[in-house]
Amino acid sequence: MKTIKISLNSIEKVKAFVNEVTKFDAEFDLVSGRYVIDAKSIMGIFSLDLSKTIDLNIHSETDIDLLLE
């Protein structure tokens, strides 16, 4: 698992992010405080406080660096 910090502070960024992560079979979670949301759920993302940075957890058996590109 790899964790990176991301910022999704606009509707356009959220849409683009969800479109990208749905292309992969890997599991992605967004963590904000005590909340953990499936990163492929646009409704779940909008339930988070998007004014702060969010941790993206990538659970993958494949090369994580390829996913980050």
Biopython code that builds the backbone (N, CA, C, O; Angstrom):
import numpy as np
from Bio.PDB.StructureBuilder import StructureBuilder

atoms = [
    (1, "MET", "N", (0.844, -1.181, 0.000)),
    (1, "MET", "CA", (0.000, 0.000, 0.000)),
    (1, "MET", "C", (0.881, 1.232, 0.000)),
    (1, "MET", "O", (1.928, 1.264, 0.646)),
    (2, "LYS", "N", (0.450, 2.233, -0.723)),
    (2, "LYS", "CA", (1.158, 3.511, -0.759)),
    (2, "LYS", "C", (0.159, 4.609, -0.442)),
    (2, "LYS", "O", (-0.995, 4.545, -0.867)),
    (3, "THR", "N", (0.597, 5.622, 0.308)),
    (3, "THR", "CA", (-0.259, 6.746, 0.666)),
    (3, "THR", "C", (0.360, 8.035, 0.155)),
    (3, "THR", "O", (1.545, 8.294, 0.365)),
    (4, "ILE", "N", (-0.451, 8.840, -0.516)),
    (4, "ILE", "CA", (-0.006, 10.161, -0.955)),
    (4, "ILE", "C", (-1.076, 11.179, -0.581)),
    (4, "ILE", "O", (-2.246, 10.830, -0.421)),
    (5, "LYS", "N", (-0.675, 12.426, -0.442)),
    (5, "LYS", "CA", (-1.611, 13.509, -0.134)),
    (5, "LYS", "C", (-2.053, 14.151, -1.441)),
    (5, "LYS", "O", (-1.237, 14.420, -2.323)),
    (6, "ILE", "N", (-3.366, 14.394, -1.556)),
    (6, "ILE", "CA", (-3.900, 15.046, -2.746)),
    (6, "ILE", "C", (-4.849, 16.161, -2.329)),
    (6, "ILE", "O", (-5.318, 16.207, -1.191)),
    (7, "SER", "N", (-5.120, 17.049, -3.261)),
    (7, "SER", "CA", (-6.072, 18.132, -3.043)),
    (7, "SER", "C", (-7.122, 18.076, -4.146)),
    (7, "SER", "O", (-6.799, 18.120, -5.333)),
    (8, "LEU", "N", (-8.363, 17.979, -3.740)),
    (8, "LEU", "CA", (-9.484, 17.949, -4.687)),
    (8, "LEU", "C", (-10.409, 19.111, -4.344)),
    (8, "LEU", "O", (-11.521, 18.909, -3.858)),
    (9, "ASN", "N", (-9.940, 20.327, -4.601)),
    (9, "ASN", "CA", (-10.659, 21.511, -4.127)),
    (9, "ASN", "C", (-11.585, 22.143, -5.163)),
    (9, "ASN", "O", (-11.997, 23.291, -5.001)),
    (10, "SER", "N", (-11.914, 21.411, -6.221)),
    (10, "SER", "CA", (-12.902, 21.916, -7.182)),
    (10, "SER", "C", (-13.682, 20.740, -7.778)),
    (10, "SER", "O", (-13.224, 19.598, -7.754)),
    (11, "ILE", "N", (-14.832, 21.037, -8.296)),
    (11, "ILE", "CA", (-15.671, 20.003, -8.896)),
    (11, "ILE", "C", (-14.968, 19.366, -10.086)),
    (11, "ILE", "O", (-15.054, 18.153, -10.282)),
    (12, "GLU", "N", (-14.275, 20.173, -10.881)),
    (12, "GLU", "CA", (-13.563, 19.654, -12.049)),
    (12, "GLU", "C", (-12.461, 18.680, -11.643)),
    (12, "GLU", "O", (-12.261, 17.658, -12.300)),
    (13, "LYS", "N", (-11.748, 18.994, -10.564)),
    (13, "LYS", "CA", (-10.684, 18.104, -10.094)),
    (13, "LYS", "C", (-11.255, 16.778, -9.612)),
    (13, "LYS", "O", (-10.672, 15.722, -9.858)),
    (14, "VAL", "N", (-12.386, 16.828, -8.930)),
    (14, "VAL", "CA", (-13.024, 15.598, -8.447)),
    (14, "VAL", "C", (-13.456, 14.735, -9.626)),
    (14, "VAL", "O", (-13.214, 13.528, -9.626)),
    (15, "LYS", "N", (-14.085, 15.331, -10.621)),
    (15, "LYS", "CA", (-14.528, 14.575, -11.801)),
    (15, "LYS", "C", (-13.342, 13.936, -12.521)),
    (15, "LYS", "O", (-13.385, 12.757, -12.873)),
    (16, "ALA", "N", (-12.280, 14.720, -12.738)),
    (16, "ALA", "CA", (-11.100, 14.201, -13.425)),
    (16, "ALA", "C", (-10.444, 13.075, -12.624)),
    (16, "ALA", "O", (-10.007, 12.076, -13.196)),
    (17, "PHE", "N", (-10.377, 13.237, -11.307)),
    (17, "PHE", "CA", (-9.782, 12.221, -10.441)),
    (17, "PHE", "C", (-10.563, 10.917, -10.518)),
    (17, "PHE", "O", (-9.968, 9.853, -10.695)),
    (18, "VAL", "N", (-11.876, 10.980, -10.391)),
    (18, "VAL", "CA", (-12.708, 9.770, -10.430)),
    (18, "VAL", "C", (-12.595, 9.094, -11.792)),
    (18, "VAL", "O", (-12.536, 7.867, -11.870)),
    (19, "ASN", "N", (-12.565, 9.875, -12.854)),
    (19, "ASN", "CA", (-12.410, 9.292, -14.190)),
    (19, "ASN", "C", (-11.090, 8.546, -14.328)),
    (19, "ASN", "O", (-11.041, 7.501, -14.977)),
    (20, "GLU", "N", (-10.032, 9.055, -13.736)),
    (20, "GLU", "CA", (-8.722, 8.396, -13.821)),
    (20, "GLU", "C", (-8.668, 7.123, -12.986)),
    (20, "GLU", "O", (-8.222, 6.089, -13.484)),
    (21, "VAL", "N", (-9.110, 7.168, -11.728)),
    (21, "VAL", "CA", (-8.983, 5.984, -10.866)),
    (21, "VAL", "C", (-9.900, 4.850, -11.289)),
    (21, "VAL", "O", (-9.606, 3.689, -11.005)),
    (22, "THR", "N", (-11.008, 5.158, -11.963)),
    (22, "THR", "CA", (-11.893, 4.076, -12.402)),
    (22, "THR", "C", (-11.295, 3.280, -13.553)),
    (22, "THR", "O", (-11.810, 2.213, -13.888)),
    (23, "LYS", "N", (-10.234, 3.764, -14.161)),
    (23, "LYS", "CA", (-9.569, 3.048, -15.248)),
    (23, "LYS", "C", (-8.740, 1.868, -14.742)),
    (23, "LYS", "O", (-8.351, 1.005, -15.527)),
    (24, "PHE", "N", (-8.467, 1.825, -13.435)),
    (24, "PHE", "CA", (-7.606, 0.795, -12.860)),
    (24, "PHE", "C", (-8.410, -0.191, -12.024)),
    (24, "PHE", "O", (-9.449, 0.153, -11.461)),
    (25, "ASP", "N", (-7.908, -1.438, -11.951)),
    (25, "ASP", "CA", (-8.549, -2.468, -11.140)),
    (25, "ASP", "C", (-8.162, -2.369, -9.665)),
    (25, "ASP", "O", (-8.771, -3.026, -8.820)),
    (26, "ALA", "N", (-7.170, -1.566, -9.355)),
    (26, "ALA", "CA", (-6.688, -1.446, -7.982)),
    (26, "ALA", "C", (-7.750, -0.802, -7.091)),
    (26, "ALA", "O", (-8.682, -0.155, -7.570)),
    (27, "GLU", "N", (-7.584, -0.997, -5.785)),
    (27, "GLU", "CA", (-8.474, -0.381, -4.806)),
    (27, "GLU", "C", (-7.861, 0.943, -4.353)),
    (27, "GLU", "O", (-6.671, 1.014, -4.048)),
    (28, "PHE", "N", (-8.690, 1.992, -4.312)),
    (28, "PHE", "CA", (-8.260, 3.309, -3.877)),
    (28, "PHE", "C", (-9.183, 3.778, -2.766)),
    (28, "PHE", "O", (-10.405, 3.703, -2.894)),
    (29, "ASP", "N", (-8.599, 4.264, -1.672)),
    (29, "ASP", "CA", (-9.372, 4.820, -0.571)),
    (29, "ASP", "C", (-8.918, 6.247, -0.325)),
    (29, "ASP", "O", (-7.734, 6.565, -0.440)),
    (30, "LEU", "N", (-9.875, 7.106, 0.018)),
    (30, "LEU", "CA", (-9.553, 8.461, 0.446)),
    (30, "LEU", "C", (-9.810, 8.539, 1.943)),
    (30, "LEU", "O", (-10.859, 8.112, 2.425)),
    (31, "VAL", "N", (-8.840, 9.092, 2.679)),
    (31, "VAL", "CA", (-8.934, 9.180, 4.130)),
    (31, "VAL", "C", (-8.884, 10.646, 4.536)),
    (31, "VAL", "O", (-7.938, 11.362, 4.209)),
    (32, "SER", "N", (-9.906, 11.077, 5.244)),
    (32, "SER", "CA", (-9.970, 12.434, 5.777)),
    (32, "SER", "C", (-10.412, 12.330, 7.222)),
    (32, "SER", "O", (-11.580, 12.071, 7.510)),
    (33, "GLY", "N", (-9.470, 12.535, 8.126)),
    (33, "GLY", "CA", (-9.780, 12.363, 9.546)),
    (33, "GLY", "C", (-10.107, 10.913, 9.838)),
    (33, "GLY", "O", (-9.295, 10.024, 9.581)),
    (34, "ARG", "N", (-11.290, 10.673, 10.372)),
    (34, "ARG", "CA", (-11.686, 9.293, 10.682)),
    (34, "ARG", "C", (-12.548, 8.672, 9.599)),
    (34, "ARG", "O", (-13.029, 7.550, 9.755)),
    (35, "TYR", "N", (-12.748, 9.389, 8.504)),
    (35, "TYR", "CA", (-13.587, 8.896, 7.414)),
    (35, "TYR", "C", (-12.744, 8.258, 6.320)),
    (35, "TYR", "O", (-11.729, 8.814, 5.899)),
    (36, "VAL", "N", (-13.174, 7.085, 5.864)),
    (36, "VAL", "CA", (-12.524, 6.380, 4.758)),
    (36, "VAL", "C", (-13.585, 6.164, 3.683)),
    (36, "VAL", "O", (-14.632, 5.565, 3.929)),
    (37, "ILE", "N", (-13.286, 6.669, 2.486)),
    (37, "ILE", "CA", (-14.244, 6.648, 1.377)),
    (37, "ILE", "C", (-13.616, 5.927, 0.192)),
    (37, "ILE", "O", (-12.417, 6.059, -0.052)),
    (38, "ASP", "N", (-14.416, 5.170, -0.542)),
    (38, "ASP", "CA", (-13.966, 4.562, -1.795)),
    (38, "ASP", "C", (-13.696, 5.695, -2.778)),
    (38, "ASP", "O", (-14.592, 6.484, -3.077)),
    (39, "ALA", "N", (-12.465, 5.781, -3.284)),
    (39, "ALA", "CA", (-12.071, 6.881, -4.166)),
    (39, "ALA", "C", (-12.771, 6.840, -5.514)),
    (39, "ALA", "O", (-12.701, 7.811, -6.269)),
    (40, "LYS", "N", (-13.438, 5.749, -5.834)),
    (40, "LYS", "CA", (-14.161, 5.655, -7.100)),
    (40, "LYS", "C", (-15.606, 6.131, -6.962)),
    (40, "LYS", "O", (-16.366, 6.094, -7.930)),
    (41, "SER", "N", (-15.988, 6.576, -5.767)),
    (41, "SER", "CA", (-17.344, 7.039, -5.493)),
    (41, "SER", "C", (-17.376, 8.567, -5.479)),
    (41, "SER", "O", (-16.895, 9.198, -4.537)),
    (42, "ILE", "N", (-17.937, 9.143, -6.514)),
    (42, "ILE", "CA", (-17.982, 10.604, -6.589)),
    (42, "ILE", "C", (-18.856, 11.180, -5.474)),
    (42, "ILE", "O", (-18.546, 12.245, -4.940)),
    (43, "MET", "N", (-19.929, 10.500, -5.119)),
    (43, "MET", "CA", (-20.790, 10.967, -4.026)),
    (43, "MET", "C", (-20.057, 10.883, -2.691)),
    (43, "MET", "O", (-20.203, 11.761, -1.842)),
    (44, "GLY", "N", (-19.271, 9.829, -2.509)),
    (44, "GLY", "CA", (-18.497, 9.700, -1.288)),
    (44, "GLY", "C", (-17.469, 10.805, -1.150)),
    (44, "GLY", "O", (-17.268, 11.335, -0.057)),
    (45, "ILE", "N", (-16.820, 11.157, -2.244)),
    (45, "ILE", "CA", (-15.808, 12.214, -2.219)),
    (45, "ILE", "C", (-16.439, 13.538, -1.812)),
    (45, "ILE", "O", (-15.858, 14.281, -1.022)),
    (46, "PHE", "N", (-17.616, 13.839, -2.340)),
    (46, "PHE", "CA", (-18.267, 15.102, -1.997)),
    (46, "PHE", "C", (-18.755, 15.141, -0.551)),
    (46, "PHE", "O", (-19.128, 16.208, -0.065)),
    (47, "SER", "N", (-18.761, 14.009, 0.148)),
    (47, "SER", "CA", (-19.134, 14.013, 1.560)),
    (47, "SER", "C", (-17.955, 14.394, 2.460)),
    (47, "SER", "O", (-18.134, 14.603, 3.660)),
    (48, "LEU", "N", (-16.747, 14.485, 1.882)),
    (48, "LEU", "CA", (-15.555, 14.852, 2.650)),
    (48, "LEU", "C", (-15.360, 16.361, 2.666)),
    (48, "LEU", "O", (-15.949, 17.083, 1.862)),
    (49, "ASP", "N", (-14.524, 16.830, 3.594)),
    (49, "ASP", "CA", (-14.132, 18.242, 3.645)),
    (49, "ASP", "C", (-13.037, 18.455, 2.605)),
    (49, "ASP", "O", (-11.873, 18.138, 2.850)),
    (50, "LEU", "N", (-13.406, 18.987, 1.458)),
    (50, "LEU", "CA", (-12.471, 19.114, 0.345)),
    (50, "LEU", "C", (-11.605, 20.365, 0.433)),
    (50, "LEU", "O", (-10.785, 20.609, -0.452)),
    (51, "SER", "N", (-11.772, 21.162, 1.490)),
    (51, "SER", "CA", (-10.925, 22.341, 1.656)),
    (51, "SER", "C", (-9.551, 21.962, 2.213)),
    (51, "SER", "O", (-8.628, 22.776, 2.202)),
    (52, "LYS", "N", (-9.417, 20.732, 2.697)),
    (52, "LYS", "CA", (-8.151, 20.240, 3.252)),
    (52, "LYS", "C", (-7.560, 19.184, 2.328)),
    (52, "LYS", "O", (-8.253, 18.639, 1.469)),
    (53, "THR", "N", (-6.261, 18.898, 2.515)),
    (53, "THR", "CA", (-5.659, 17.808, 1.752)),
    (53, "THR", "C", (-6.206, 16.483, 2.270)),
    (53, "THR", "O", (-6.589, 16.363, 3.434)),
    (54, "ILE", "N", (-6.235, 15.503, 1.393)),
    (54, "ILE", "CA", (-6.798, 14.184, 1.687)),
    (54, "ILE", "C", (-5.724, 13.143, 1.396)),
    (54, "ILE", "O", (-4.952, 13.287, 0.449)),
    (55, "ASP", "N", (-5.677, 12.092, 2.214)),
    (55, "ASP", "CA", (-4.750, 10.989, 1.961)),
    (55, "ASP", "C", (-5.381, 10.016, 0.977)),
    (55, "ASP", "O", (-6.520, 9.587, 1.158)),
    (56, "LEU", "N", (-4.634, 9.671, -0.065)),
    (56, "LEU", "CA", (-5.056, 8.660, -1.028)),
    (56, "LEU", "C", (-4.263, 7.396, -0.744)),
    (56, "LEU", "O", (-3.038, 7.385, -0.869)),
    (57, "ASN", "N", (-4.957, 6.334, -0.364)),
    (57, "ASN", "CA", (-4.329, 5.032, -0.141)),
    (57, "ASN", "C", (-4.547, 4.175, -1.375)),
    (57, "ASN", "O", (-5.677, 3.974, -1.819)),
    (58, "ILE", "N", (-3.444, 3.673, -1.921)),
    (58, "ILE", "CA", (-3.512, 2.832, -3.115)),
    (58, "ILE", "C", (-3.175, 1.410, -2.697)),
    (58, "ILE", "O", (-2.074, 1.137, -2.219)),
    (59, "HIS", "N", (-4.130, 0.508, -2.880)),
    (59, "HIS", "CA", (-3.942, -0.910, -2.563)),
    (59, "HIS", "C", (-3.805, -1.640, -3.892)),
    (59, "HIS", "O", (-4.793, -1.841, -4.599)),
    (60, "SER", "N", (-2.596, -2.032, -4.228)),
    (60, "SER", "CA", (-2.391, -2.638, -5.536)),
    (60, "SER", "C", (-1.299, -3.688, -5.484)),
    (60, "SER", "O", (-0.307, -3.544, -4.770)),
    (61, "GLU", "N", (-1.499, -4.735, -6.244)),
    (61, "GLU", "CA", (-0.479, -5.769, -6.396)),
    (61, "GLU", "C", (0.469, -5.423, -7.536)),
    (61, "GLU", "O", (1.569, -5.966, -7.629)),
    (62, "THR", "N", (0.031, -4.511, -8.402)),
    (62, "THR", "CA", (0.839, -4.126, -9.547)),
    (62, "THR", "C", (1.780, -2.992, -9.174)),
    (62, "THR", "O", (1.815, -2.561, -8.022)),
    (63, "ASP", "N", (2.529, -2.517, -10.133)),
    (63, "ASP", "CA", (3.493, -1.445, -9.910)),
    (63, "ASP", "C", (2.762, -0.146, -9.590)),
    (63, "ASP", "O", (2.088, 0.416, -10.453)),
    (64, "ILE", "N", (2.890, 0.325, -8.377)),
    (64, "ILE", "CA", (2.208, 1.534, -7.941)),
    (64, "ILE", "C", (2.691, 2.765, -8.704)),
    (64, "ILE", "O", (1.906, 3.676, -8.965)),
    (65, "ASP", "N", (3.956, 2.800, -9.059)),
    (65, "ASP", "CA", (4.486, 3.944, -9.805)),
    (65, "ASP", "C", (3.787, 4.114, -11.153)),
    (65, "ASP", "O", (3.599, 5.238, -11.618)),
    (66, "LEU", "N", (3.409, 3.017, -11.771)),
    (66, "LEU", "CA", (2.677, 3.086, -13.036)),
    (66, "LEU", "C", (1.309, 3.744, -12.812)),
    (66, "LEU", "O", (0.850, 4.531, -13.640)),
    (67, "LEU", "N", (0.675, 3.420, -11.707)),
    (67, "LEU", "CA", (-0.622, 4.011, -11.400)),
    (67, "LEU", "C", (-0.506, 5.496, -11.128)),
    (67, "LEU", "O", (-1.401, 6.261, -11.486)),
    (68, "LEU", "N", (0.584, 5.918, -10.498)),
    (68, "LEU", "CA", (0.755, 7.321, -10.154)),
    (68, "LEU", "C", (1.015, 8.220, -11.343)),
    (68, "LEU", "O", (0.772, 9.425, -11.281)),
    (69, "GLU", "N", (1.507, 7.645, -12.422)),
    (69, "GLU", "CA", (1.747, 8.440, -13.634)),
    (69, "GLU", "C", (0.440, 8.936, -14.174)),
    (69, "GLU", "O", (0.415, 9.627, -15.192)),
]
sb = StructureBuilder()
sb.init_structure("model")
sb.init_model(0)
sb.init_chain("A")
sb.init_seg("    ")
for serial, (resi, resn, name, xyz) in enumerate(atoms, 1):
    if name == "N":
        sb.init_residue(resn, " ", resi, " ")
    sb.init_atom(name, np.array(xyz, "f"), 0.0, 1.0, " ", f" {name:<3s}", serial, name[0])
structure = sb.get_structure()
